[in-house]
């Protein structure tokens, strides 16, 4: 009799275990936690390595330099193999050629640049609401090692970039990858992160039109 009761009790216990909802790890990364990491520093400086492919089958072209990430936008100063620069802000796209010539495109005059500038500044400022406007977001991994995958759902954006992926940890963005409409890709790996409260006057000038 006792054995039968024990067997029934064990069966009920096992059934209850299988009917419980899966536990959600408190350490799992979420879009909120990722955006919090991205927006946690006013100014981030460091080094980058870029790998660019015009198509998936082509050899990657590598370059390296330094970066500045702030509320103003993103500025990449390439030092090798050529000294060039590129900056993206909410209002402009800035490029500096190897001969020092500086070109500034006002994004409001170009829908494609405007869409891309909106996306990049929203992405690198951790603007969750705007990101979800342009992309379907998927976050995997833990808060110590997360991966954010964004698939464009806005037609203007998808004409320039199909997907964006970011990786990071509890403090830093570690990489940024973009795949364009022609399946070309560019990946930036960020290292040597340093933080400060404000841009210097010289750095502010880099972002000016």
N, C-alpha and C positions, 0 to 999 in steps of 0.2 A: 504493500500500500504506500509506504513512504517512498519507495523507489519510483512508483508511478507518479506520485505528486512531484518528486524531484525532477523526473524526466519532463513532465508538463511544464514545470516552472522554468526549466532550462530552455525549452522550446520557445516559450513566451519571451524570455530574456533575449534570445538570439534574434527573434522576430522584431523586437523593439529596436535592437541595435541596427538592423538593416533598414528600418523605417525612419531612422533619424536623418535629418537633412545634413549634407556634407558640411563640415566645419570650414569656416573661412579664416585663413591664416592672417593674423594681425600684422604679419611681416610682408604680406603680398603687396606689390606695387599697384597703385591705382593712378588714374589720370590726375586726380587731385594731388597725390604725393609727388608725381613727376613734375607737375606744374609748380609745386612748391619749391622743388630743387632748382628748377630753371630760373625762378624769380627771386631766389634767396640772396643774390648778390647784386649790388648796384652797378659795379664795374668788375668785369673779369678779364684778365690778360693772360696770355700764354703763348705756346707754340702750336703749330699745326703741320700736318703732312697731308697733302691732297693727292688722291688717286683718281684720275679722270679717264673714262672710256667713252669713245664716241659710239660704240656698240658693244654688246656683251662679248663678242668674239675677238675684239681688238685688244692689243696690249695696253696696259694701264700707263698713262703718262703721269709721272710723279713730280711734285714740287713741294716746297716747304717754306715756312716763314713764321710770322707772328700774327696774333689776332687780338682784337678788342671787342668785347661784347658788353653793351650797356643799354640803357633806356633809349639812347639815340639810334641804336641799330647794331649791325655787325660790320667790322672793318678787318679785311684780310690783307696783310702786307707780305707779298711773296718776295723772298730773298734769294731763292735758288730754284731753278737754274737762271732765271732772269728776275730783275727787280721790277715788279709791277705791283698794283694794288687794286682792290675792289671793295666798295662799300655799299651797303643796302640800308636805307632808312625808310620810314613811312612815306616820305615825300620824294625821295630821289634814289637813283642808281648812279654810283660814282665809279669811274674806272681811271686808272693811271697807267699809261703805257711805259715800256722800257725806256723810252726817250724822255720821260717826264711829263708828257702831254696829259692834261687832266680833262676828262669828259664827264659832264653831269647831265643825266636825263631826268626831267621832271616826270614823275610817275603819273600825275594827273592827266598828262597829254598822251599816255599810252596805256590802254586797258590791260595788256598782257603784263607790262611792268608793274602796273598798279596792283593787280591781283597777286603777283609774286611777292611784291614788297609787303603787302598786307599779311600774307602768309608767313613770310620769314620773320617779320617783326612780332607777329602774334605768337609764333612758335618760340622765338628766343626771349620773349618776355613772359612766357608762361600764361598767356591769355586763354584760359580753358574755353570760355564761351565762344570766342572767335574761331578757335581751332575746330570746335564741333560744328561751326557753321560751314567750314570749307571741307572738312574731312570726316571720314569714319575712322574712329580711333580704337586701337587695340593695344593694351598694355600687358606685358608678360614679365615674369621674374619677380624678384624680391626688391625691397627698398634699397638693399645694398648692391644689387646688380639688376637693373631694369632695362626693358626694351620697349620703346614706344613706336608703333607702326601706324602711319597715317595714309589712308587711301583717299585720293581726291574725289569729292562728289560734286564739286562746283565746276561747271563747264569751262569757265574762264581760267581757272587754276589748272584743270586737267589738260588744257591745251599746252601748258608749259611744263607741268610736273605731274606725274602719275602717282608716285608714292614718295613718302619721306620717312626715314627711320632715324631715331635717336637712341643712343645707349648712354647709361650713366650710372652713378652710384648715389650715396646719400648726400653728396656735396656737389659733385661736378657733372657736367655734360662731357662725355668721353668721346663721342663720335656723332657725326651727322652725315646721312647719306640721302641723295636725291636721285630718282630715276625719272627722266623726262619722257615726253610723248613718243620719242623715236627710240626709246629703250637705251639711250645713252645714260651714263651714270657718273656721279662725282661723289667721293667720300672724303670727309675731313676727319682726321683723328686728332684730338686735342690733348695736349700734355702741358706740364709745368704751369698749372693754374696758379694765379695770384689774384688777390682781391683788394679793392679799395673803395672808398666811399664816393669818389667823384672823378670825372675825367679831368686831366690837366688842360690848360689852355691850348697847348699844341694838339692834344687829341681831339678837343672840340672842333678845332679848325679842319681836321680830317673829314668830319661829317657834314661840314657846311656846303651848301650848294655853290 
